[in-house]
Amino acid sequence: MKTTNERGRKGSAIDRGRADLSTAVPFRCRDADGPRPSGQGGQTRKWHRRARLLAMSGVDIGRRTDQGWSAMRDNNMADLFRGLTAGVYVIGVAQGEFRNAFTASSVMLVSFRPLLVAISVNPTHASYPILDGGGVFTINVLKAEQLNAAEHFGTQSGRTVDKLSATPWRAGRTGAPLLIDALAHIECQVVMDIEAGDHRLVVGRVVDGAVLAADASPLLYASTGDLDQSAELYAKEFCQLK
């Protein structure tokens, strides 16, 4: 989910600096709804395979026009991105005595050696100045049954609510919040912060971490429904191919 709703309105509950989806099935299959390829043999078989995959995906893709591919019909852009395999996390930030936390799903491992992870953050949200100034963050992995925690940290602003006051937590090695009831947590020190569209892509080196509930299942983004009310945030059309 892109970062939480810290702009003071719903519709921005979870951070989504989305990765390049050029290998996602719906993009590869979109010609199944347009002109059939003129090739023979293998090309024809590929077209049929793509058509079947498109039908299985359940994603309704706009038809081809003279201007290129149209927008997703019925605002299914959100459904497309919910198909990405992602967990749901609470990101903790700290700068001196200031702390905050927000819900996110745009979290990924980017390097094994050294251990590096990346998160996507909306710079207009209350947590970003703390993250930028403190240079540390935690990733708290939520359990499947912790949807309420995802909602708590993802649908209200740290500018108006002390979200940590109602949740058991402790300061980690970096000083950033660790949720006591999380499935696992990871602590990071920022090594890179770059602009990525309307978000910032923040990369951190992992300095500590622990699994707290090895038998628990993680909360998945696909299981959160429209919790983040993100449909209105997506662009209405795909990017132009350059």
PAMARDREN-23726 format. One line per 4 residues: number of its first residue (from 0); their letters; for each residue z, x, y of C-alpha. Coordinates in nm, 2 decimals. Each point is the difference from the previous one (the first is absolute). Last residue first. Layout:
NUM> a> Z X Y; ...;
//
This chain:
241> klqc> -2.52 0.96 0.55; 0.09 -0.32 -0.18; 0.14 -0.25 0.24; 0.36 -0.11 -0.05;
237> feka> 0.06 -0.33 -0.18; 0.04 -0.31 0.20; 0.29 -0.23 0.12; 0.23 0.29 0.06;
233> ylea> 0.34 -0.07 -0.16; 0.30 -0.09 0.20; -0.01 -0.38 -0.04; 0.03 0.03 -0.38;
229> sqdl> 0.33 0.20 0.04; 0.25 -0.27 -0.03; 0.24 0.26 -0.15; 0.14 -0.24 -0.26;
225> dgts> -0.34 -0.14 -0.09; 0.04 0.05 -0.37; 0.27 0.26 -0.08; -0.10 0.05 -0.36;
221> ayll> -0.32 0.19 0.08; 0.21 0.26 0.19; 0.19 0.09 -0.31; 0.38 0.02 -0.04;
217> psad> 0.09 0.27 -0.24; 0.14 -0.06 -0.35; 0.35 0.10 -0.08; 0.10 0.21 -0.30;
213> aalv> 0.03 0.33 0.19; 0.23 -0.15 0.27; 0.10 0.28 0.24; -0.29 0.24 -0.02;
209> agdv> 0.07 0.29 0.24; -0.16 0.18 0.29; 0.02 0.31 0.22; -0.21 0.22 0.22;
205> vrgv> -0.34 -0.16 -0.03; -0.25 0.12 0.25; -0.11 -0.26 0.24; -0.34 -0.13 0.12;
201> vlrh> -0.02 -0.27 0.27; -0.32 -0.19 0.05; 0.03 -0.18 0.33; -0.15 -0.35 0.04;
197> dgae> -0.26 -0.19 0.20; -0.27 0.23 -0.12; 0.15 0.30 -0.18; 0.16 0.23 0.26;
193> idmv> 0.18 0.30 -0.16; 0.35 0.11 -0.08; 0.06 0.30 -0.22; 0.29 0.19 -0.14;
189> vqce> 0.27 -0.27 0.01; 0.31 0.07 -0.21; 0.05 -0.23 -0.30; 0.26 -0.17 -0.21;
185> ihal> -0.09 -0.21 -0.31; 0.19 -0.29 -0.14; 0.02 -0.20 -0.32; 0.05 -0.35 -0.13;
181> adil> 0.18 -0.09 0.32; 0.36 -0.15 0.00; 0.16 0.27 0.22; -0.27 0.01 0.26;
177> lpag> -0.05 0.35 0.14; -0.01 0.03 0.37; -0.13 0.32 0.18; 0.25 0.28 0.06;
173> trga> -0.23 0.25 -0.17; 0.24 0.05 -0.29; 0.04 -0.37 -0.02; 0.21 -0.24 0.21;
169> rwpt> 0.14 -0.29 -0.19; -0.10 -0.35 -0.05; 0.14 -0.35 -0.09; -0.20 -0.26 0.19;
165> aslk> 0.11 -0.25 0.28; 0.05 0.26 0.27; -0.32 0.18 -0.09; -0.22 -0.25 0.17;
161> dvtr> 0.16 0.04 0.34; -0.21 -0.27 0.17; -0.17 -0.02 0.34; -0.20 0.32 0.03;
157> gsqt> 0.01 0.05 -0.38; -0.24 -0.29 -0.02; 0.00 -0.27 -0.27; -0.23 -0.09 -0.28;
153> gfhe> -0.02 0.32 -0.22; 0.35 0.12 -0.05; 0.14 -0.33 -0.10; -0.32 -0.11 -0.18;
149> aanl> -0.01 0.31 -0.21; 0.37 -0.04 -0.07; -0.05 -0.36 -0.11; -0.28 0.11 -0.23;
145> qeak> 0.26 0.22 -0.18; -0.05 -0.14 -0.35; -0.29 0.23 -0.09; 0.21 0.30 0.11;
141> lvni> -0.07 0.17 0.33; -0.08 0.37 0.04; 0.18 0.15 0.30; -0.22 0.26 0.18;
137> tfvg> 0.19 0.21 0.24; -0.11 0.15 0.33; 0.04 0.31 0.21; -0.16 0.14 0.32;
133> ggdl> 0.28 -0.13 0.23; -0.20 -0.06 0.31; -0.32 -0.14 -0.16; 0.20 -0.20 -0.26;
129> ipys> 0.22 -0.14 0.27; -0.30 -0.08 0.22; -0.17 -0.16 -0.30; 0.28 -0.23 -0.10;
125> ahtp> -0.03 -0.25 0.29; -0.36 -0.08 -0.08; -0.29 0.08 0.23; -0.09 0.31 -0.20;
121> nvsi> -0.09 -0.21 -0.31; 0.09 0.22 -0.29; -0.19 0.12 -0.31; 0.19 0.21 -0.25;
117> avll> -0.09 0.32 -0.17; 0.16 0.21 -0.28; 0.00 0.37 -0.06; 0.15 0.20 -0.28;
113> prfs> -0.12 0.36 0.04; -0.16 0.02 -0.24; -0.06 -0.36 -0.13; -0.18 -0.13 0.31;
109> vlmv> -0.09 -0.33 0.16; 0.25 -0.24 -0.15; -0.04 -0.34 0.16; 0.16 -0.27 0.22;
105> ssat> -0.18 -0.28 0.17; 0.23 -0.27 -0.13; 0.25 -0.01 0.28; 0.33 -0.17 0.10;
101> fanr> 0.20 0.13 0.29; 0.31 0.20 0.07; 0.20 0.12 0.30; 0.23 0.27 0.11;
97> fegq> 0.11 0.15 0.33; 0.31 0.23 -0.01; -0.22 0.32 0.01; -0.35 -0.11 -0.09;
93> avgi> -0.03 -0.20 -0.32; -0.26 -0.19 -0.20; 0.01 -0.21 -0.32; -0.31 -0.13 -0.17;
89> vyvg> 0.07 -0.31 -0.22; -0.26 -0.01 -0.27; -0.24 -0.24 -0.17; -0.23 0.13 -0.28;
85> atlg> -0.38 0.02 0.01; -0.30 -0.06 -0.22; -0.27 -0.12 0.23; -0.09 -0.36 -0.07;
81> rfld> 0.20 -0.11 0.31; -0.28 0.17 0.20; -0.27 -0.24 -0.12; 0.23 -0.30 0.03;
77> amnn> 0.06 0.09 0.37; -0.38 0.02 0.06; -0.02 -0.35 -0.15; -0.04 -0.16 0.35;
73> drma> -0.18 -0.30 -0.15; -0.32 0.22 -0.04; 0.03 0.37 0.03; -0.20 0.12 0.30;
69> swgq> -0.38 0.04 -0.02; -0.18 0.29 -0.16; -0.29 0.13 0.20; -0.15 -0.13 0.33;
65> dtrr> -0.29 -0.17 -0.18; 0.25 -0.17 -0.22; 0.17 0.08 -0.34; 0.24 -0.26 -0.12;
61> gidv> 0.37 0.02 0.06; 0.23 0.10 -0.29; 0.22 -0.24 -0.18; 0.24 0.20 -0.22;
57> gsma> 0.09 -0.14 -0.34; -0.02 0.35 -0.15; -0.14 -0.14 -0.33; -0.30 -0.15 0.18;
53> llra> -0.07 0.33 0.18; 0.04 0.19 -0.32; -0.26 -0.23 -0.17; -0.25 0.05 0.28;
49> rrhw> 0.05 0.37 0.00; -0.07 0.02 -0.38; -0.31 -0.22 0.06; -0.12 0.24 0.27;
45> krtq> 0.07 0.30 -0.22; -0.21 -0.15 -0.28; -0.29 -0.06 0.24; 0.02 0.36 0.13;
41> ggqg> 0.02 0.13 -0.36; -0.32 -0.18 -0.10; -0.21 -0.07 0.31; 0.04 0.05 0.37;
37> sprp> -0.06 -0.28 0.26; 0.37 -0.05 0.07; 0.10 -0.37 0.04; 0.03 -0.11 0.36;
33> gdad> 0.36 -0.08 0.11; 0.31 -0.14 -0.16; -0.01 0.26 -0.28; -0.06 0.25 0.27;
29> rcrf> 0.37 0.00 0.08; 0.10 0.16 -0.33; 0.08 0.35 0.12; 0.20 -0.13 0.29;
25> pvat> 0.19 -0.26 -0.22; 0.07 0.27 -0.26; 0.19 0.24 0.23; -0.15 0.35 0.02;
21> slda> -0.08 -0.01 0.37; 0.35 -0.12 0.07; 0.11 0.27 0.24; 0.37 -0.03 0.04;
17> rgrd> 0.16 -0.27 0.21; 0.24 0.07 0.28; 0.19 -0.31 -0.10; 0.36 -0.03 0.12;
13> iasg> 0.18 -0.31 -0.09; 0.12 -0.30 0.20; -0.25 -0.01 0.27; -0.08 -0.37 0.00;
9> krgr> 0.32 -0.13 0.15; 0.10 0.09 0.35; 0.25 0.25 0.15; -0.22 0.31 -0.02;
5> entt> 0.23 0.11 -0.27; -0.17 -0.21 -0.27; 0.01 0.26 -0.27; -0.26 0.27 -0.06;
1> km> -0.31 -0.05 -0.20; 0.06 -0.18 -0.36;
//
